[in-house]
Amino acid sequence: MIEKMNNSLKINKYYSFENPSFNAKFVLQIINNMNYHTRKWVKPEDLNPNHSLFGGRLLQWIDEEAALYAIIQLENTKVVTKFISEINFVSSAKQGDIIEIGIEATHFGSSSITLRCDVRNKMTHQTIITVEKIVMVNLDSEGNPAPHGKTKIEFVKDRLNSTL
Ligand SMILES: CC(C)(COP(=O)(O)OP(=O)(O)OC[C@H]1O[C@@H](n2cnc3c(N)ncnc32)[C@H](O)[C@@H]1OP(=O)(O)O)[C@@H](O)C(=O)NCCC(=O)NCCS
């Protein structure tokens, strides 16, 4: 069972802390489904006057990644960004860095899907930015919110296999 979980889920953070009253050491494993599909190469046109990655460029990449993720999950190209929560710029990136953008679905609503995003340096895995909540809304042909009927993450390969 644990092996199966480790194959399907990614353990990407470990926290270790001690409790003196019980003379015990706890290791907490944070397990998540974050998938880093997209890599970007930081080029001169992506920089701010401080010569680090311009925040607006990064937000553009995140918004596009969130839209692509939602479109694929909801199987509808008419999806818009409704809400982006607090954005935490943890560290910067510089010209020549390779960064990767991770997205995971945290909630399926009726017309919405809620995502979480983590952007990190590809080589060091140091986090550059985290966005806890991005809400994307599924629209009908008139541009109104429409139920998407999805309740869990799906994989395209499984959809294709089920039509064979
Ligand atoms: C997206 C839009 C159609 C939604 O209209 P709306 O009147 O807010 O629709 P609803 O109140 O029915 O909410 C739709 C969904 O968004 C969620 N939502 C609405 N406001 C929210 C907010 N502030 N935070 C989080 N979720 C929110 C609702 O909970 C609902 O989800 P559910 O159906 O899964 O329960 C409308 O706000 C809009 O067109 N906004 C502009 C979108 C845009 O141009 N984005 C930038 C370019 S992509």
The ligand as an SDF file (V2000), in Angstrom:
LIG
                    3D

 48 50  0  0  0  0  0  0  0  0999 V2000
  -15.7510   34.2240  -14.1970 C   0  0  0  0  0  0  0  0  0  0  0  0
  -17.1180   34.8680  -14.1590 C   0  0  0  0  0  0  0  0  0  0  0  0
  -17.9250   34.4700  -15.3860 C   0  0  0  0  0  0  0  0  0  0  0  0
  -17.7770   34.3080  -12.8930 C   0  0  0  0  0  0  0  0  0  0  0  0
  -18.9650   35.0240  -12.7040 O   0  0  0  0  0  0  0  0  0  0  0  0
  -19.6270   35.0200  -11.2390 P   0  0  0  0  0  0  0  0  0  0  0  0
  -20.8370   35.8510  -11.3590 O   0  0  0  0  0  0  0  0  0  0  0  0
  -18.6250   35.3310  -10.2110 O   0  0  0  0  0  0  0  0  0  0  0  0
  -20.0720   33.5110  -11.1400 O   0  0  0  0  0  0  0  0  0  0  0  0
  -20.4760   32.7080   -9.8700 P   0  0  0  0  0  0  0  0  0  0  0  0
  -20.8280   33.5770   -8.7120 O   0  0  0  0  0  0  0  0  0  0  0  0
  -21.4950   31.7160  -10.3430 O   0  0  0  0  0  0  0  0  0  0  0  0
  -19.1410   31.9270   -9.4720 O   0  0  0  0  0  0  0  0  0  0  0  0
  -18.5940   30.9970  -10.3530 C   0  0  0  0  0  0  0  0  0  0  0  0
  -17.6130   30.1530   -9.5590 C   0  0  0  0  0  0  0  0  0  0  0  0
  -16.5320   30.9720   -9.1470 O   0  0  0  0  0  0  0  0  0  0  0  0
  -16.3820   30.8990   -7.7380 C   0  0  0  0  0  0  0  0  0  0  0  0
  -16.0000   32.2260   -7.2850 N   0  0  0  0  0  0  0  0  0  0  0  0
  -16.6300   33.3840   -7.5510 C   0  0  0  0  0  0  0  0  0  0  0  0
  -15.9940   34.3940   -6.9480 N   0  0  0  0  0  0  0  0  0  0  0  0
  -14.9410   33.8590   -6.2950 C   0  0  0  0  0  0  0  0  0  0  0  0
  -13.9060   34.4150   -5.4990 C   0  0  0  0  0  0  0  0  0  0  0  0
  -13.8100   35.7150   -5.2430 N   0  0  0  0  0  0  0  0  0  0  0  0
  -12.9950   33.5530   -4.9940 N   0  0  0  0  0  0  0  0  0  0  0  0
  -13.0410   32.2350   -5.2270 C   0  0  0  0  0  0  0  0  0  0  0  0
  -14.0090   31.6660   -5.9910 N   0  0  0  0  0  0  0  0  0  0  0  0
  -14.9490   32.4710   -6.5040 C   0  0  0  0  0  0  0  0  0  0  0  0
  -17.7300   30.5040   -7.2040 C   0  0  0  0  0  0  0  0  0  0  0  0
  -17.6060   29.8750   -5.9330 O   0  0  0  0  0  0  0  0  0  0  0  0
  -18.2000   29.5660   -8.2740 C   0  0  0  0  0  0  0  0  0  0  0  0
  -17.6180   28.2960   -8.1170 O   0  0  0  0  0  0  0  0  0  0  0  0
  -18.5160   26.9210   -8.0820 P   0  0  0  0  0  0  0  0  0  0  0  0
  -19.4930   26.9880   -9.2310 O   0  0  0  0  0  0  0  0  0  0  0  0
  -17.5120   25.8310   -8.2750 O   0  0  0  0  0  0  0  0  0  0  0  0
  -19.1860   26.8950   -6.7550 O   0  0  0  0  0  0  0  0  0  0  0  0
  -17.0450   36.4150  -14.0980 C   0  0  0  0  0  0  0  0  0  0  0  0
  -16.6420   36.8370  -12.8070 O   0  0  0  0  0  0  0  0  0  0  0  0
  -16.0640   36.9610  -15.1100 C   0  0  0  0  0  0  0  0  0  0  0  0
  -16.3370   36.9420  -16.3090 O   0  0  0  0  0  0  0  0  0  0  0  0
  -14.9210   37.4530  -14.6230 N   0  0  0  0  0  0  0  0  0  0  0  0
  -13.8520   37.9060  -15.5180 C   0  0  0  0  0  0  0  0  0  0  0  0
  -12.9240   36.7220  -15.8320 C   0  0  0  0  0  0  0  0  0  0  0  0
  -11.7230   37.1860  -16.6090 C   0  0  0  0  0  0  0  0  0  0  0  0
  -11.8490   37.9720  -17.5270 O   0  0  0  0  0  0  0  0  0  0  0  0
  -10.5310   36.6970  -16.2170 N   0  0  0  0  0  0  0  0  0  0  0  0
   -9.2790   37.1980  -16.7140 C   0  0  0  0  0  0  0  0  0  0  0  0
   -8.9380   36.6980  -18.0520 C   0  0  0  0  0  0  0  0  0  0  0  0
   -8.8210   34.9550  -18.1860 S   0  0  0  0  0  0  0  0  0  0  0  0
  1  2  1  0
  2  3  1  0
  2  4  1  0
  2 36  1  0
  4  5  1  0
  5  6  1  0
  6  7  2  0
  6  8  1  0
  6  9  1  0
  9 10  1  0
 10 11  2  0
 10 12  1  0
 10 13  1  0
 13 14  1  0
 14 15  1  0
 15 16  1  0
 15 30  1  0
 16 17  1  0
 17 18  1  0
 17 28  1  0
 18 19  1  0
 18 27  1  0
 19 20  2  0
 20 21  1  0
 21 22  1  0
 21 27  2  0
 22 23  1  0
 22 24  2  0
 24 25  1  0
 25 26  2  0
 26 27  1  0
 28 29  1  0
 28 30  1  0
 30 31  1  0
 31 32  1  0
 32 33  2  0
 32 34  1  0
 32 35  1  0
 36 37  1  0
 36 38  1  0
 38 39  2  0
 38 40  1  0
 40 41  1  0
 41 42  1  0
 42 43  1  0
 43 44  2  0
 43 45  1  0
 45 46  1  0
 46 47  1  0
 47 48  1  0
M  END
$$$$
